[in-house]
Amino acid sequence: LVPAGFSNSGISPGSLFIIKGAGLADPTAQGGLQDPSKAPLQTTLNGASVKVTVGSTTTVPVFYYAIAAQLALVLPSNTPLGNATLTVTYGGQTSSAAPFQVVQSAMGFDAYFGAGSGLAVATSNANGTLFNYTNSIPPGTIVVLWGSGLGADPSRDTTFNGSVVPINNPAHIYVGGMDAQIFYQGGSGWPGLNQIDIAIPNGVAPGCNVSLVGVTTAGVPTNFLS
C-alpha cells in the first residue's frame, strides 16, 4: 500500500503482496485462503498465474488466494534484488508488465482495519489475545506484532514450517517514542507472515493511539501505526 518512489515502497523476497485489477482470475471464484499447513501453496490458482522478472531471472510466486479483482501471493525468496516487472496470465491472456522494486527488506506491520495505518494488530505472547481499544496493554507486557517484509525465508516459501527462523531487520521499534526491547523478529511459521516480539517500555505514557514504528539501521521506517 506504499506508493512507488516512497520510502519502504519495495517488496522483499519472502513477502506477502497483492495485485489489484480486473479479469485476473476466474470471476466465479471465492476468496478462500489456501492452507499451507495441509499442502504447499501453488503457482496456479483459479486459472491465474504470475511471473516476476528481474534482469534475466524469472520467478513464479505462489498463491494464498485468487479472485477476479485481486491476487494474494508470496514473492519467492530466490527472487533477485533490483528493478522488477510482473505479469498476470489468465484465460490465455497475459497482462502488460507492471514495474516494482525488489529490495532486501521492507517490513510493514499489519493494521487492524487493513489499510496499513491506524490500530496495529498486536497479540499477547502468553495466550494470543488480540489487543484493541477495549483490551489495553499494560507497560512491560511482551506483545507480538504481525506483518510481512523482513526478508527472504526460503525455509517456508510454500509450506508451513514452525521452526524458529530469525530475520533481523528493524534495529529499533519505537512505542510512544521509546525504544522497545526486541526479543524476536522473523518467521511466524506461515509463508510470508512475519512476527516481531517486543516488550512495551515501562515508561510509555498510557492512553489511546500511542505511536508505533520500526526503523532499520539504514534509517528506513516501517509504516506508522498506533
C-alpha positions in Angstrom: 0.0 0.0 0.0 3.1 2.3 -0.1 3.2 4.2 -3.5 6.2 3.6 -5.7 9.0 6.1 -5.0 8.2 6.5 -1.3 10.4 5.1 1.4 9.8 1.4 2.0 7.7 1.0 -1.2 9.7 -2.0 -2.4 8.8 -5.7 -1.9 11.3 -8.0 -0.3 11.7 -11.7 -1.2 9.6 -13.9 1.0 6.9 -11.2 1.4 3.2 -11.3 1.1 2.0 -9.0 -1.7 -1.2 -8.3 -3.5 -2.1 -7.4 -7.1 -5.3 -5.5 -7.8 -7.0 -5.2 -11.2 -9.8 -6.8 -13.2 -10.1 -10.1 -15.0 -7.2 -11.6 -13.0 -8.8 -14.9 -12.2 -12.0 -17.0 -12.5 -14.8 -14.5 -12.0 -16.8 -17.1 -10.1 -14.0 -17.9 -7.7 -14.4 -17.2 -4.0 -11.6 -15.6 -1.9 -10.9 -18.6 0.3 -7.4 -18.9 1.7 -5.2 -21.8 0.7 -3.8 -23.6 3.8 0.0 -24.2 3.6 -0.1 -26.4 6.6 -2.0 -29.0 4.6 -0.5 -28.7 1.2 2.1 -26.4 -0.4 0.9 -23.2 -1.9 0.5 -23.5 -5.7 1.8 -21.3 -8.6 -1.6 -21.5 -10.3 -5.0 -20.9 -8.7 -8.4 -20.3 -10.2 -6.8 -20.2 -13.6 -4.3 -17.4 -12.7 -0.5 -17.4 -12.7 2.1 -14.7 -12.1 5.7 -14.3 -13.3 8.2 -11.9 -11.8 11.3 -11.0 -13.9 14.4 -9.3 -12.6 17.1 -9.0 -15.3 17.5 -12.4 -16.9 15.8 -14.2 -13.9 12.2 -15.1 -13.7 10.5 -16.5 -10.6 6.9 -17.7 -10.1 5.1 -16.6 -6.9 2.6 -18.9 -5.1 -1.0 -18.0 -4.2 -2.9 -17.6 -0.9 -6.0 -16.7 -2.9 -7.1 -15.6 -6.4 -10.3 -13.7 -7.3 -11.0 -11.7 -10.4 -10.2 -8.3 -8.8 -7.3 -9.3 -6.5 -4.5 -11.9 -6.1 -2.5 -12.6 -2.9 0.9 -14.2 -3.3 4.3 -14.8 -1.7 7.3 -13.5 -3.6 9.8 -16.4 -3.8 12.9 -16.0 -1.6 15.2 -16.6 -4.6 13.9 -13.5 -6.4 16.9 -11.3 -7.2 17.1 -7.7 -5.9 16.6 -4.9 -8.3 14.2 -3.5 -10.9 11.4 -6.0 -11.5 8.3 -6.4 -13.6 5.4 -8.8 -13.1 2.8 -10.2 -15.4 -0.5 -12.0 -14.7 -1.8 -14.7 -17.1 -5.4 -15.8 -17.1 -7.6 -17.4 -19.7 -4.8 -17.5 -22.3 -4.2 -13.7 -22.0 -1.1 -12.1 -20.3 -1.2 -8.6 -18.9 1.2 -5.9 -19.7 4.3 -5.8 -17.5 4.0 -3.8 -14.3 7.2 -2.5 -12.7 8.2 -2.6 -9.0 11.3 -2.8 -6.9 12.6 -5.9 -5.2 14.5 -4.9 -2.0 16.3 -6.8 0.7 13.7 -5.9 3.3 10.6 -3.7 3.5 8.8 -4.5 6.7 5.2 -3.5 7.0 3.1 -4.1 10.1 -0.4 -5.5 9.8 -3.1 -2.9 10.7 -6.4 -3.8 12.5 -8.6 -2.3 9.8 -6.5 -3.5 6.8 -5.4 0.0 5.5 -1.8 0.0 6.6 -2.4 2.6 9.2 -4.3 3.1 12.4 -4.5 0.4 15.1 -1.8 -2.2 14.9 -2.5 -5.9 15.1 -0.8 -6.9 18.4 -1.4 -10.0 20.3 -0.5 -11.4 23.7 2.7 -13.5 23.7 1.1 -15.5 26.6 -2.3 -16.5 25.2 -2.7 -15.0 21.7 -5.4 -12.5 22.8 -5.8 -9.6 20.5 -5.2 -6.1 22.0 -7.5 -3.3 20.9 -9.4 -0.3 22.3 -11.3 -2.5 24.8 -8.3 -4.6 25.8 -5.3 -2.4 26.6 -1.7 -3.3 27.1 0.0 -2.8 30.5 3.6 -1.4 30.3 6.1 -4.2 30.5 3.9 -6.7 28.6 5.5 -8.8 25.8 3.4 -8.4 22.7 3.6 -10.0 19.2 3.4 -7.6 16.2 2.5 -9.1 12.9 3.3 -8.2 9.3 5.5 -9.0 6.3 8.6 -7.9 4.6 11.5 -8.7 7.0 13.3 -10.5 4.1 13.9 -13.9 2.4 12.8 -17.0 4.2 13.4 -20.0 1.9 12.5 -22.5 4.7 8.8 -21.6 4.3 8.2 -20.1 0.8 5.3 -22.5 0.1 4.6 -24.5 3.2 4.0 -24.0 7.0 7.2 -24.5 9.0 7.0 -23.9 12.7 10.8 -23.7 13.3 12.2 -20.5 14.7 14.0 -18.6 11.9 15.2 -15.1 13.0 15.3 -12.5 10.2 16.7 -9.4 12.0 15.7 -6.2 10.2 14.4 -3.3 12.2 17.1 -2.1 14.5 14.6 -0.3 16.7 10.9 -0.5 17.4 9.6 2.7 19.0 6.5 2.7 21.1 5.3 6.1 22.2 8.8 7.4 21.1 10.5 5.0 23.5 12.9 2.2 22.2 11.2 -1.1 22.9 13.3 -4.3 23.6 13.1 -6.7 20.7 13.0 -10.4 21.7 12.5 -12.0 18.3 11.9 -11.0 14.7 11.5 -13.5 12.0 9.3 -16.2 10.6 5.9 -17.0 12.2 5.6 -20.4 10.6 3.3 -19.3 7.7 4.7 -18.4 4.3 5.2 -14.6 4.0 4.0 -13.8 7.5 6.5 -12.3 10.0 6.3 -11.6 13.7 8.2 -9.3 15.9 8.0 -9.8 19.7 8.7 -6.7 21.8 8.2 -5.6 25.4 6.1 -2.4 25.9 8.5 0.1 27.6 7.6 0.7 31.2 8.0 4.5 30.8 5.4 4.8 28.0 2.7 7.3 28.8 -0.7 5.4 28.9 -3.6 6.3 26.7 -5.1 5.6 23.3 -3.3 6.0 19.9 0.2 5.6 21.3 2.6 5.6 18.3 4.3 2.5 16.9 7.0 2.4 14.2 10.1 0.4 13.4 13.3 1.7 11.9 16.2 -0.1 10.2 19.9 0.5 10.7 19.7 2.5 7.4 17.0 4.7 8.8 14.2 3.3 6.7 10.9 3.2 8.6 8.0 0.8 8.6 4.5 2.1 8.3 3.3 4.2 11.3 0.6 2.6 13.5 -0.7 3.0 17.0 
